[in-house]
Every structure is written in structure tokens, then in C-alpha cells.
Amino acid sequence: MRTIENSPALKARARLLFEDSEAQLASALRDSGLDDEPARVTAALISSVYQLLARELSTRLLAGDKPAATRKALRALATVGFRQLRQGIR
């Protein structure tokens, strides 16, 4: 993780992977019947939760946090993030 964090090229590649995943998700949502704009917004919102989880994992790994604590924190973030997406952000 430290290698990625210290490399602008690797960080850029990771960002491109997230962007590609988001575009693929938007495409799948359009294929399922959503119009373009709602598909793109929905994909971006879902992707943002995954990006938050990836950043949190990286931060905790670099800090040397214990695996159990990391799992608990990631589970809590995922639960809140995806619950808010399902229910609408309040």
C-alpha cells in the first residue's frame, strides 16, 4: 500500500480503475432501463462508497491497525453508506 501511496503513477492508475468501474456500472444500469443521467449519478454514488472503503482500508493498513478492528470499521462504513443510498441521503 505504501508503494501505491508514494507513487503518483500508481495512484493515477488506481483512480482510473475506479473510474472504469463506475462507467461499467453506469452502462449496466442503463442496460437495465435507467436513463443516462440517473444511471451515471447512481453509479457515481455507489462508487463513492467503494472509494471511501478503499481509502479507509489503505489508511488502516498503513497505520498498522489490527485486522479485526479494520474489518469492524469497514463493515460499519459500508453499512451506513449503502443504507443511506438505499433510503436516500438525509
C-alpha positions as CSV (number, residue, x, y, z in Angstrom):
1,M,0.0,0.0,0.0
2,R,2.8,2.4,0.8
3,T,4.3,1.9,-2.7
4,I,0.9,2.9,-4.2
5,E,0.6,5.9,-1.9
6,N,4.1,7.1,-2.7
7,S,3.7,6.8,-6.5
8,P,1.7,9.4,-8.4
9,A,1.5,7.0,-11.4
10,L,0.1,4.1,-9.4
11,K,-2.4,6.4,-7.6
12,A,-3.5,7.7,-11.0
13,R,-3.9,4.1,-12.2
14,A,-6.0,3.2,-9.2
15,R,-8.2,6.3,-9.9
16,L,-8.6,5.1,-13.5
17,L,-9.7,1.7,-12.3
18,F,-12.4,3.3,-10.1
19,E,-13.5,5.5,-13.0
20,D,-13.7,2.5,-15.3
21,S,-15.7,0.5,-12.8
22,E,-18.0,3.4,-12.4
23,A,-18.5,3.7,-16.1
24,Q,-19.2,0.0,-16.4
25,L,-21.8,0.2,-13.6
26,A,-23.5,3.2,-15.3
27,S,-23.6,1.2,-18.5
28,A,-25.2,-1.8,-16.7
29,L,-27.7,0.5,-15.1
30,R,-28.6,2.0,-18.5
31,D,-29.0,-1.6,-19.8
32,S,-31.4,-2.3,-17.0
33,G,-33.6,0.6,-18.1
34,L,-32.4,3.7,-16.3
35,D,-31.9,6.8,-18.4
36,D,-28.4,8.1,-18.8
37,E,-28.3,10.8,-16.1
38,P,-29.9,8.7,-13.3
39,A,-27.6,5.8,-14.3
40,R,-24.5,8.0,-14.1
41,V,-25.5,9.6,-10.8
42,T,-26.4,6.3,-9.2
43,A,-23.1,4.7,-10.4
44,A,-21.1,7.7,-9.0
45,L,-22.9,7.4,-5.6
46,I,-22.2,3.7,-5.4
47,S,-18.6,4.2,-6.5
48,S,-18.1,6.8,-3.9
49,V,-18.9,4.4,-1.1
50,Y,-16.4,1.9,-2.5
51,Q,-13.7,4.6,-2.8
52,L,-14.3,5.6,0.8
53,L,-13.9,2.0,1.8
54,A,-10.7,1.7,-0.2
55,R,-9.2,4.8,1.4
56,E,-10.2,3.7,4.9
57,L,-8.6,0.3,4.2
58,S,-5.4,1.9,3.0
59,T,-5.2,4.3,5.9
60,R,-5.7,1.5,8.4
61,L,-3.2,-0.9,6.8
62,L,-0.6,1.9,6.7
63,A,-1.3,2.7,10.3
64,G,-0.8,-1.0,11.3
65,D,-4.3,-1.4,12.7
66,K,-5.4,-4.9,13.7
67,P,-7.4,-6.8,11.1
68,A,-10.4,-7.3,13.4
69,A,-10.6,-3.5,14.0
70,T,-10.2,-2.8,10.4
71,R,-13.0,-5.2,9.4
72,K,-15.3,-3.7,12.0
73,A,-14.7,-0.2,10.8
74,L,-15.1,-1.1,7.1
75,R,-18.3,-3.0,7.9
76,A,-19.7,0.0,9.7
77,L,-18.8,2.4,6.9
78,A,-20.3,0.1,4.3
79,T,-23.5,-0.4,6.3
80,V,-24.0,3.3,6.7
81,G,-23.0,4.2,3.2
82,F,-25.2,1.7,1.4
83,R,-28.1,2.2,3.8
84,Q,-28.1,5.9,3.0
85,L,-28.0,5.1,-0.7
86,R,-31.0,2.8,-0.3
87,Q,-33.0,5.2,1.9
88,G,-31.9,8.4,0.3
89,I,-29.4,10.7,1.9
90,R,-30.9,12.5,4.9
